[in-house]
Amino acid sequence: MSLRRIKLITFDLDNTLWDVEPALIRAEQAQYLWLQEHRSRVARRFNPLQMREFRMQHYQQHPHLAHQISEIRVQALKAMLLECDYDEEMAAAGASAAFQTFLSIRHQVQPYEQALPVLQQLANDYVLGALTNGNADIFKLEIGDYFDFSFSAEQVDASKPLPDLFHAAMRESGAASHEIIHVGDNPRHDVLGAQQVGLFTVWMNSGDWRWPGGDPADEQITSLADLPDAVRNIEAKAAK
Ligand SMILES: [Mg+2]
């Protein structure tokens, strides 16, 4: 008979299973190079920083796309191309191809050293799920083999800390809130968001930051290597 009370462990992705910044920087560069080569007028008109500012403005002007980060990118690229007098077809095709370049490099992340063995170990005892506000697809990565399901903010049209992603994980797994641990790096999106739905929480604090305030997570780790111990501690807490 299993003594386990926890059935499901959900993971944030960016900065929880890997450091996302290096991949994002390379992805932005690759996208810009693509534009320089194939739509040179837009690269002459906007430098990378101006492209980013243009995208932020587009984001503010289209609040209904707040959770559609890929769509925002594509639309902003297309709007910039139209501003540089590319016709509708060239702008749409260019935006799509430039974004695909970004997205493919964005997936070239290096999971934290301990990610693979720890996930492999936990997958023996628990259902594992991915819940991301970003546009990485865990199933495009080797460590995706250990995941049973994945939901993104784009799919449910709501970003953490809104409850929708956590609810999607509960529906998918059949686990109740007190049978789930959510692991994430963001105090508000991951810890507060999961707490509000009644999940157990692990704060993945790889930068060794100070807790910013509010109810702390059930467990705090600075390395995924410590996750199995944190899960055991929560199992003991859940059994009380
Ligand atoms: Mg994160």
py3Dmol code that shows the C-alpha trace and the ligand (Angstrom):
import py3Dmol

protein = """\
ATOM      1  CA  MET A   1       0.000   0.000   0.000  1.00  0.00           C
ATOM      2  CA  SER A   2       1.336   3.411  -0.930  1.00  0.00           C
ATOM      3  CA  LEU A   3       1.815   5.867   1.879  1.00  0.00           C
ATOM      4  CA  ARG A   4       2.017   8.715  -0.567  1.00  0.00           C
ATOM      5  CA  ARG A   5      -0.525  11.483  -0.230  1.00  0.00           C
ATOM      6  CA  ILE A   6       0.808  13.503  -3.138  1.00  0.00           C
ATOM      7  CA  LYS A   7      -0.162  12.321  -6.624  1.00  0.00           C
ATOM      8  CA  LEU A   8       0.958  15.068  -8.944  1.00  0.00           C
ATOM      9  CA  ILE A   9       3.940  17.396  -9.152  1.00  0.00           C
ATOM     10  CA  THR A  10       3.617  20.323 -11.543  1.00  0.00           C
ATOM     11  CA  PHE A  11       6.592  22.352 -12.746  1.00  0.00           C
ATOM     12  CA  ASP A  12       7.035  25.826 -14.045  1.00  0.00           C
ATOM     13  CA  LEU A  13       9.586  25.696 -16.904  1.00  0.00           C
ATOM     14  CA  ASP A  14      11.663  28.861 -17.468  1.00  0.00           C
ATOM     15  CA  ASN A  15      14.117  29.471 -14.618  1.00  0.00           C
ATOM     16  CA  THR A  16      12.746  26.432 -12.788  1.00  0.00           C
ATOM     17  CA  LEU A  17      14.099  23.631 -15.001  1.00  0.00           C
ATOM     18  CA  TRP A  18      16.611  25.779 -16.927  1.00  0.00           C
ATOM     19  CA  ASP A  19      18.020  29.268 -17.085  1.00  0.00           C
ATOM     20  CA  VAL A  20      16.020  30.842 -19.905  1.00  0.00           C
ATOM     21  CA  GLU A  21      17.960  34.084 -20.444  1.00  0.00           C
ATOM     22  CA  PRO A  22      20.819  32.719 -22.610  1.00  0.00           C
ATOM     23  CA  ALA A  23      18.341  31.012 -24.944  1.00  0.00           C
ATOM     24  CA  LEU A  24      16.155  34.123 -25.191  1.00  0.00           C
ATOM     25  CA  ILE A  25      19.150  36.319 -26.036  1.00  0.00           C
ATOM     26  CA  ARG A  26      20.308  33.925 -28.769  1.00  0.00           C
ATOM     27  CA  ALA A  27      16.751  33.577 -30.072  1.00  0.00           C
ATOM     28  CA  GLU A  28      16.314  37.357 -30.370  1.00  0.00           C
ATOM     29  CA  GLN A  29      19.655  37.586 -32.184  1.00  0.00           C
ATOM     30  CA  ALA A  30      18.711  34.815 -34.596  1.00  0.00           C
ATOM     31  CA  GLN A  31      15.378  36.475 -35.334  1.00  0.00           C
ATOM     32  CA  TYR A  32      17.104  39.791 -36.007  1.00  0.00           C
ATOM     33  CA  LEU A  33      19.639  38.135 -38.303  1.00  0.00           C
ATOM     34  CA  TRP A  34      16.801  36.518 -40.214  1.00  0.00           C
ATOM     35  CA  LEU A  35      15.167  39.920 -40.690  1.00  0.00           C
ATOM     36  CA  GLN A  36      18.457  41.545 -41.734  1.00  0.00           C
ATOM     37  CA  GLU A  37      18.851  38.891 -44.382  1.00  0.00           C
ATOM     38  CA  HIS A  38      15.279  38.549 -45.627  1.00  0.00           C
ATOM     39  CA  ARG A  39      13.506  41.812 -44.742  1.00  0.00           C
ATOM     40  CA  SER A  40      16.380  44.264 -44.543  1.00  0.00           C
ATOM     41  CA  ARG A  41      14.267  47.461 -44.498  1.00  0.00           C
ATOM     42  CA  VAL A  42      12.766  46.530 -41.132  1.00  0.00           C
ATOM     43  CA  ALA A  43      16.202  45.818 -39.641  1.00  0.00           C
ATOM     44  CA  ARG A  44      17.486  49.188 -40.871  1.00  0.00           C
ATOM     45  CA  ARG A  45      14.468  50.975 -39.438  1.00  0.00           C
ATOM     46  CA  PHE A  46      14.326  49.230 -36.024  1.00  0.00           C
ATOM     47  CA  ASN A  47      17.264  48.118 -33.910  1.00  0.00           C
ATOM     48  CA  PRO A  48      16.645  45.181 -31.532  1.00  0.00           C
ATOM     49  CA  LEU A  49      15.794  47.460 -28.620  1.00  0.00           C
ATOM     50  CA  GLN A  50      13.298  49.425 -30.716  1.00  0.00           C
ATOM     51  CA  MET A  51      11.712  46.158 -31.836  1.00  0.00           C
ATOM     52  CA  ARG A  52      11.268  45.199 -28.233  1.00  0.00           C
ATOM     53  CA  GLU A  53       9.706  48.585 -27.423  1.00  0.00           C
ATOM     54  CA  PHE A  54       7.395  48.272 -30.430  1.00  0.00           C
ATOM     55  CA  ARG A  55       6.296  44.851 -29.182  1.00  0.00           C
ATOM     56  CA  MET A  56       5.643  46.176 -25.658  1.00  0.00           C
ATOM     57  CA  GLN A  57       3.483  48.948 -27.110  1.00  0.00           C
ATOM     58  CA  HIS A  58       1.604  46.451 -29.237  1.00  0.00           C
ATOM     59  CA  TYR A  59       1.053  44.383 -26.115  1.00  0.00           C
ATOM     60  CA  GLN A  60      -0.389  47.370 -24.232  1.00  0.00           C
ATOM     61  CA  GLN A  61      -2.642  48.276 -27.145  1.00  0.00           C
ATOM     62  CA  HIS A  62      -4.057  44.744 -27.396  1.00  0.00           C
ATOM     63  CA  PRO A  63      -5.065  43.712 -23.878  1.00  0.00           C
ATOM     64  CA  HIS A  64      -7.163  40.820 -25.234  1.00  0.00           C
ATOM     65  CA  LEU A  65      -3.850  39.221 -26.281  1.00  0.00           C
ATOM     66  CA  ALA A  66      -2.361  39.559 -22.782  1.00  0.00           C
ATOM     67  CA  HIS A  67      -1.784  35.801 -22.467  1.00  0.00           C
ATOM     68  CA  GLN A  68      -0.928  35.126 -26.128  1.00  0.00           C
ATOM     69  CA  ILE A  69       2.779  35.853 -26.079  1.00  0.00           C
ATOM     70  CA  SER A  70       3.554  34.138 -29.388  1.00  0.00           C
ATOM     71  CA  GLU A  71       0.673  35.844 -31.188  1.00  0.00           C
ATOM     72  CA  ILE A  72       1.811  39.231 -29.815  1.00  0.00           C
ATOM     73  CA  ARG A  73       5.286  38.610 -31.232  1.00  0.00           C
ATOM     74  CA  VAL A  74       3.986  37.634 -34.660  1.00  0.00           C
ATOM     75  CA  GLN A  75       1.520  40.535 -34.826  1.00  0.00           C
ATOM     76  CA  ALA A  76       4.115  43.077 -33.715  1.00  0.00           C
ATOM     77  CA  LEU A  77       6.599  41.792 -36.291  1.00  0.00           C
ATOM     78  CA  LYS A  78       3.963  42.018 -38.995  1.00  0.00           C
ATOM     79  CA  ALA A  79       3.011  45.562 -37.976  1.00  0.00           C
ATOM     80  CA  MET A  80       6.691  46.616 -38.131  1.00  0.00           C
ATOM     81  CA  LEU A  81       7.059  45.054 -41.575  1.00  0.00           C
ATOM     82  CA  LEU A  82       3.922  46.834 -42.820  1.00  0.00           C
ATOM     83  CA  GLU A  83       5.344  50.111 -41.489  1.00  0.00           C
ATOM     84  CA  CYS A  84       8.379  49.477 -43.680  1.00  0.00           C
ATOM     85  CA  ASP A  85       6.142  49.173 -46.762  1.00  0.00           C
ATOM     86  CA  TYR A  86       6.218  45.432 -47.202  1.00  0.00           C
ATOM     87  CA  ASP A  87       2.927  44.292 -48.642  1.00  0.00           C
ATOM     88  CA  GLU A  88       0.472  42.201 -46.648  1.00  0.00           C
ATOM     89  CA  GLU A  89       1.797  38.883 -47.950  1.00  0.00           C
ATOM     90  CA  MET A  90       5.485  39.711 -47.430  1.00  0.00           C
ATOM     91  CA  ALA A  91       4.747  41.085 -43.971  1.00  0.00           C
ATOM     92  CA  ALA A  92       2.725  38.059 -42.873  1.00  0.00           C
ATOM     93  CA  ALA A  93       5.200  35.533 -44.256  1.00  0.00           C
ATOM     94  CA  GLY A  94       8.167  37.459 -42.830  1.00  0.00           C
ATOM     95  CA  ALA A  95       6.608  37.743 -39.386  1.00  0.00           C
ATOM     96  CA  SER A  96       5.828  34.054 -39.348  1.00  0.00           C
ATOM     97  CA  ALA A  97       9.285  32.934 -40.513  1.00  0.00           C
ATOM     98  CA  ALA A  98      11.151  35.336 -38.199  1.00  0.00           C
ATOM     99  CA  PHE A  99       9.083  34.101 -35.258  1.00  0.00           C
ATOM    100  CA  GLN A 100       9.736  30.446 -36.152  1.00  0.00           C
ATOM    101  CA  THR A 101      13.455  31.224 -36.101  1.00  0.00           C
ATOM    102  CA  PHE A 102      13.053  32.771 -32.647  1.00  0.00           C
ATOM    103  CA  LEU A 103      10.974  29.875 -31.361  1.00  0.00           C
ATOM    104  CA  SER A 104      13.334  27.170 -32.506  1.00  0.00           C
ATOM    105  CA  ILE A 105      16.396  28.777 -30.846  1.00  0.00           C
ATOM    106  CA  ARG A 106      14.302  29.577 -27.772  1.00  0.00           C
ATOM    107  CA  HIS A 107      13.961  25.816 -27.293  1.00  0.00           C
ATOM    108  CA  GLN A 108      17.728  25.316 -27.202  1.00  0.00           C
ATOM    109  CA  VAL A 109      17.798  25.482 -23.425  1.00  0.00           C
ATOM    110  CA  GLN A 110      20.190  23.646 -21.180  1.00  0.00           C
ATOM    111  CA  PRO A 111      18.249  22.007 -18.328  1.00  0.00           C
ATOM    112  CA  TYR A 112      19.859  22.395 -14.935  1.00  0.00           C
ATOM    113  CA  GLU A 113      22.421  19.707 -14.280  1.00  0.00           C
ATOM    114  CA  GLN A 114      20.247  17.769 -11.855  1.00  0.00           C
ATOM    115  CA  ALA A 115      17.007  18.097 -13.821  1.00  0.00           C
ATOM    116  CA  LEU A 116      17.164  14.814 -15.724  1.00  0.00           C
ATOM    117  CA  PRO A 117      17.982  12.407 -12.854  1.00  0.00           C
ATOM    118  CA  VAL A 118      15.612  14.170 -10.450  1.00  0.00           C
ATOM    119  CA  LEU A 119      12.705  14.117 -12.892  1.00  0.00           C
ATOM    120  CA  GLN A 120      13.476  10.514 -13.746  1.00  0.00           C
ATOM    121  CA  GLN A 121      13.365   9.610 -10.057  1.00  0.00           C
ATOM    122  CA  LEU A 122      10.168  11.556  -9.293  1.00  0.00           C
ATOM    123  CA  ALA A 123       8.416  10.169 -12.375  1.00  0.00           C
ATOM    124  CA  ASN A 124       8.615   6.708 -10.800  1.00  0.00           C
ATOM    125  CA  ASP A 125       6.279   7.778  -8.005  1.00  0.00           C
ATOM    126  CA  TYR A 126       4.335  10.749  -9.263  1.00  0.00           C
ATOM    127  CA  VAL A 127       2.477  12.112 -12.238  1.00  0.00           C
ATOM    128  CA  LEU A 128       4.493  15.055 -13.574  1.00  0.00           C
ATOM    129  CA  GLY A 129       3.008  18.050 -15.369  1.00  0.00           C
ATOM    130  CA  ALA A 130       4.340  21.274 -16.875  1.00  0.00           C
ATOM    131  CA  LEU A 131       2.544  24.610 -16.378  1.00  0.00           C
ATOM    132  CA  THR A 132       4.165  27.532 -18.157  1.00  0.00           C
ATOM    133  CA  ASN A 133       3.395  31.164 -18.841  1.00  0.00           C
ATOM    134  CA  GLY A 134       5.987  31.000 -21.628  1.00  0.00           C
ATOM    135  CA  ASN A 135       6.069  29.453 -25.096  1.00  0.00           C
ATOM    136  CA  ALA A 136       8.467  26.585 -24.503  1.00  0.00           C
ATOM    137  CA  ASP A 137       7.085  23.140 -25.283  1.00  0.00           C
ATOM    138  CA  ILE A 138       8.526  20.602 -22.828  1.00  0.00           C
ATOM    139  CA  PHE A 139       7.834  17.782 -25.285  1.00  0.00           C
ATOM    140  CA  LYS A 140      10.413  19.234 -27.673  1.00  0.00           C
ATOM    141  CA  LEU A 141      13.081  18.504 -25.045  1.00  0.00           C
ATOM    142  CA  GLU A 142      14.619  15.264 -23.853  1.00  0.00           C
ATOM    143  CA  ILE A 143      13.338  15.807 -20.300  1.00  0.00           C
ATOM    144  CA  GLY A 144       9.827  15.948 -21.765  1.00  0.00           C
ATOM    145  CA  ASP A 145       9.916  12.126 -21.698  1.00  0.00           C
ATOM    146  CA  TYR A 146       9.180  12.284 -17.954  1.00  0.00           C
ATOM    147  CA  PHE A 147       6.138  14.527 -18.254  1.00  0.00           C
ATOM    148  CA  ASP A 148       2.592  13.245 -18.485  1.00  0.00           C
ATOM    149  CA  PHE A 149       1.052  16.507 -19.621  1.00  0.00           C
ATOM    150  CA  SER A 150       1.764  20.156 -20.263  1.00  0.00           C
ATOM    151  CA  PHE A 151      -0.363  23.297 -20.351  1.00  0.00           C
ATOM    152  CA  SER A 152       0.628  26.803 -21.358  1.00  0.00           C
ATOM    153  CA  ALA A 153      -0.939  30.167 -20.587  1.00  0.00           C
ATOM    154  CA  GLU A 154      -1.564  30.519 -24.317  1.00  0.00           C
ATOM    155  CA  GLN A 155      -3.655  27.334 -24.349  1.00  0.00           C
ATOM    156  CA  VAL A 156      -5.902  28.307 -21.434  1.00  0.00           C
ATOM    157  CA  ASP A 157      -5.692  32.051 -22.210  1.00  0.00           C
ATOM    158  CA  ALA A 158      -4.703  32.856 -18.628  1.00  0.00           C
ATOM    159  CA  SER A 159      -1.263  33.236 -17.060  1.00  0.00           C
ATOM    160  CA  LYS A 160      -0.265  32.249 -13.553  1.00  0.00           C
ATOM    161  CA  PRO A 161      -1.040  33.477 -10.901  1.00  0.00           C
ATOM    162  CA  LEU A 162      -4.562  33.150 -12.349  1.00  0.00           C
ATOM    163  CA  PRO A 163      -5.941  29.742 -11.329  1.00  0.00           C
ATOM    164  CA  ASP A 164      -6.706  28.386 -14.818  1.00  0.00           C
ATOM    165  CA  LEU A 165      -3.431  26.500 -15.395  1.00  0.00           C
ATOM    166  CA  PHE A 166      -3.643  24.872 -11.963  1.00  0.00           C
ATOM    167  CA  HIS A 167      -7.270  23.940 -12.598  1.00  0.00           C
ATOM    168  CA  ALA A 168      -6.298  22.445 -15.954  1.00  0.00           C
ATOM    169  CA  ALA A 169      -3.699  20.268 -14.186  1.00  0.00           C
ATOM    170  CA  MET A 170      -6.306  19.106 -11.654  1.00  0.00           C
ATOM    171  CA  ARG A 171      -8.781  18.199 -14.378  1.00  0.00           C
ATOM    172  CA  GLU A 172      -6.149  16.415 -16.437  1.00  0.00           C
ATOM    173  CA  SER A 173      -4.772  14.341 -13.540  1.00  0.00           C
ATOM    174  CA  GLY A 174      -7.865  13.921 -11.389  1.00  0.00           C
ATOM    175  CA  ALA A 175      -5.756  14.979  -8.390  1.00  0.00           C
ATOM    176  CA  ALA A 176      -7.282  17.193  -5.705  1.00  0.00           C
ATOM    177  CA  SER A 177      -5.502  20.405  -4.716  1.00  0.00           C
ATOM    178  CA  HIS A 178      -4.080  18.858  -1.512  1.00  0.00           C
ATOM    179  CA  GLU A 179      -2.576  16.043  -3.598  1.00  0.00           C
ATOM    180  CA  ILE A 180      -0.481  18.378  -5.755  1.00  0.00           C
ATOM    181  CA  ILE A 181       2.878  20.099  -5.345  1.00  0.00           C
ATOM    182  CA  HIS A 182       3.725  22.981  -7.672  1.00  0.00           C
ATOM    183  CA  VAL A 183       7.405  23.825  -8.173  1.00  0.00           C
ATOM    184  CA  GLY A 184       8.345  27.234  -9.556  1.00  0.00           C
ATOM    185  CA  ASP A 185      10.761  30.145  -9.381  1.00  0.00           C
ATOM    186  CA  ASN A 186       8.358  33.071  -9.404  1.00  0.00           C
ATOM    187  CA  PRO A 187       7.049  34.047  -5.940  1.00  0.00           C
ATOM    188  CA  ARG A 188       3.868  35.564  -7.348  1.00  0.00           C
ATOM    189  CA  HIS A 189       3.100  33.484 -10.444  1.00  0.00           C
ATOM    190  CA  ASP A 190       4.101  30.132  -9.010  1.00  0.00           C
ATOM    191  CA  VAL A 191       4.009  30.253  -5.219  1.00  0.00           C
ATOM    192  CA  LEU A 192       1.131  32.667  -4.605  1.00  0.00           C
ATOM    193  CA  GLY A 193      -0.822  31.382  -7.606  1.00  0.00           C
ATOM    194  CA  ALA A 194      -0.602  27.758  -6.451  1.00  0.00           C
ATOM    195  CA  GLN A 195      -1.293  28.669  -2.819  1.00  0.00           C
ATOM    196  CA  GLN A 196      -4.505  30.423  -3.854  1.00  0.00           C
ATOM    197  CA  VAL A 197      -5.736  27.158  -5.363  1.00  0.00           C
ATOM    198  CA  GLY A 198      -4.697  25.176  -2.262  1.00  0.00           C
ATOM    199  CA  LEU A 199      -1.669  23.390  -3.704  1.00  0.00           C
ATOM    200  CA  PHE A 200       1.527  22.628  -1.825  1.00  0.00           C
ATOM    201  CA  THR A 201       4.397  24.720  -3.122  1.00  0.00           C
ATOM    202  CA  VAL A 202       8.154  24.516  -3.613  1.00  0.00           C
ATOM    203  CA  TRP A 203       9.983  27.738  -4.352  1.00  0.00           C
ATOM    204  CA  MET A 204      12.857  27.023  -6.762  1.00  0.00           C
ATOM    205  CA  ASN A 205      15.189  29.811  -5.712  1.00  0.00           C
ATOM    206  CA  SER A 206      18.289  29.127  -7.800  1.00  0.00           C
ATOM    207  CA  GLY A 207      19.527  32.714  -7.363  1.00  0.00           C
ATOM    208  CA  ASP A 208      19.336  32.410  -3.574  1.00  0.00           C
ATOM    209  CA  TRP A 209      17.094  35.490  -3.395  1.00  0.00           C
ATOM    210  CA  ARG A 210      15.410  36.711  -0.243  1.00  0.00           C
ATOM    211  CA  TRP A 211      11.746  35.772  -0.013  1.00  0.00           C
ATOM    212  CA  PRO A 212       9.918  38.957  -1.070  1.00  0.00           C
ATOM    213  CA  GLY A 213       7.129  38.671   1.499  1.00  0.00           C
ATOM    214  CA  GLY A 214       3.735  37.018   1.747  1.00  0.00           C
ATOM    215  CA  ASP A 215       3.105  33.425   2.781  1.00  0.00           C
ATOM    216  CA  PRO A 216       6.317  31.506   2.101  1.00  0.00           C
ATOM    217  CA  ALA A 217       6.270  28.296   0.092  1.00  0.00           C
ATOM    218  CA  ASP A 218       6.059  24.987   1.951  1.00  0.00           C
ATOM    219  CA  GLU A 219       9.626  24.271   0.894  1.00  0.00           C
ATOM    220  CA  GLN A 220      12.411  26.301  -0.649  1.00  0.00           C
ATOM    221  CA  ILE A 221      15.242  24.833  -2.716  1.00  0.00           C
ATOM    222  CA  THR A 222      18.213  26.420  -4.459  1.00  0.00           C
ATOM    223  CA  SER A 223      18.932  23.362  -6.614  1.00  0.00           C
ATOM    224  CA  LEU A 224      16.738  20.696  -8.170  1.00  0.00           C
ATOM    225  CA  ALA A 225      18.983  18.166  -6.431  1.00  0.00           C
ATOM    226  CA  ASP A 226      17.137  19.109  -3.219  1.00  0.00           C
ATOM    227  CA  LEU A 227      13.688  18.559  -4.691  1.00  0.00           C
ATOM    228  CA  PRO A 228      13.255  14.893  -3.667  1.00  0.00           C
ATOM    229  CA  ASP A 229      13.902  15.851  -0.020  1.00  0.00           C
ATOM    230  CA  ALA A 230      11.483  18.768  -0.279  1.00  0.00           C
ATOM    231  CA  VAL A 231       8.833  16.410  -1.697  1.00  0.00           C
ATOM    232  CA  ARG A 232       9.423  13.976   1.186  1.00  0.00           C
ATOM    233  CA  ASN A 233       8.987  16.811   3.694  1.00  0.00           C
ATOM    234  CA  ILE A 234       5.706  17.800   2.079  1.00  0.00           C
ATOM    235  CA  GLU A 235       4.544  14.156   2.081  1.00  0.00           C
ATOM    236  CA  ALA A 236       5.164  14.112   5.844  1.00  0.00           C
ATOM    237  CA  LYS A 237       3.261  17.372   6.254  1.00  0.00           C
ATOM    238  CA  ALA A 238       0.366  16.093   4.109  1.00  0.00           C
ATOM    239  CA  ALA A 239       0.119  12.908   6.184  1.00  0.00           C
ATOM    240  CA  LYS A 240      -0.596  14.839   9.380  1.00  0.00           C
TER     241      LYS A 240
END
"""
ligand_1 = """\
1
MG
Mg 9.646 30.658 -14.299
"""
view = py3Dmol.view(width=600, height=400)
view.addModel(protein, "pdb")
view.setStyle({"model": 0}, {"cartoon": {"style": "trace"}})
view.addModel(ligand_1, "xyz")
view.setStyle({"model": 1}, {"stick": {}})
view.zoomTo()
view.show()
